[in-house]
Amino acid sequence: MLEFYVYIVQCGDGSYYTGHTDNLERRISEHMNKTYSNYTSERLPIKVVYVQTFATRAEAIDAEQQIKGWSRKKKEALIKGNINELVKLANEKK
């Protein structure tokens, strides 16, 4: 069964990049080898700091888009697995 992933990498400048893929190893290699000219190609090196698995590409894309809209603090709470902080930050927006 094919799995899909949402991942967050921390770039060399400290910023975060969120993406999705069906082949995590290949996609991270593409980032590191500058296969495509994109956000990460100018901010190497990168480090994978978060990965979540999904059953469908649609679920992964939805999660990617949601995370991309989050603040840095909220992304860092997710990366650290700090659910209480994540909920607190989510409720502050309401």
TACORRA-V793482 format. One record per residue. RES is the residue in one small letter. PHI is phi in degrees with one decimal (none if undefined). PSI is psi in whole degrees, 0 to 359 (NA if undefined). Layout:
# TACORRA-V793482
RES&PHI&PSI / RES&PHI&PSI
This chain:
# TACORRA-V793482
m&none&130 / l&-74.7&134 / e&-109.9&156 / f&-123.9&149 / y&-128.7&143 / v&-108.4&135 / y&-135.2&154 / i&-124.4&130 / v&-114.3&147 / q&-98.1&127 / c&-85.4&166 / g&-58.0&334 / d&-89.8&5 / g&91.8&350 / s&-77.0&167 / y&-113.2&145 / y&-125.1&131 / t&-113.3&135 / g&-147.2&179 / h&-136.3&157 / t&-163.7&166 / d&-106.6&0 / n&-143.1&92 / l&-62.7&315 / e&-58.0&312 / r&-63.0&316 / r&-65.7&319 / i&-65.1&320 / s&-60.7&319 / e&-61.4&318 / h&-60.4&310 / m&-68.0&331 / n&-95.2&8 / k&54.8&39 / t&-57.8&322 / y&-121.1&148 / s&-84.3&103 / n&-145.5&192 / y&-52.8&313 / t&-74.5&334 / s&-61.9&336 / e&-98.9&3 / r&-131.0&31 / l&-72.6&156 / p&-80.2&166 / i&-118.1&158 / k&-137.3&128 / v&-71.4&124 / v&-117.5&350 / y&-158.9&138 / v&-142.4&136 / q&-133.3&139 / t&-99.8&143 / f&-133.3&156 / a&-79.5&332 / t&-130.9&156 / r&-63.7&322 / a&-60.0&318 / e&-63.5&318 / a&-65.0&318 / i&-64.6&318 / d&-60.4&315 / a&-65.0&318 / e&-58.2&313 / q&-64.3&321 / q&-63.0&311 / i&-63.8&321 / k&-59.9&333 / g&-85.1&356 / w&-82.6&157 / s&-70.7&164 / r&-59.1&317 / k&-60.6&319 / k&-68.3&319 / k&-60.9&318 / e&-67.8&326 / a&-64.4&319 / l&-63.3&312 / i&-58.6&319 / k&-78.7&350 / g&73.1&23 / n&-89.7&85 / i&-64.1&321 / n&-59.9&316 / e&-66.6&321 / l&-60.7&315 / v&-65.1&317 / k&-59.4&313 / l&-66.0&324 / a&-65.8&321 / n&-72.8&334 / e&-64.5&332 / k&-74.8&339 / k&-81.8&NA
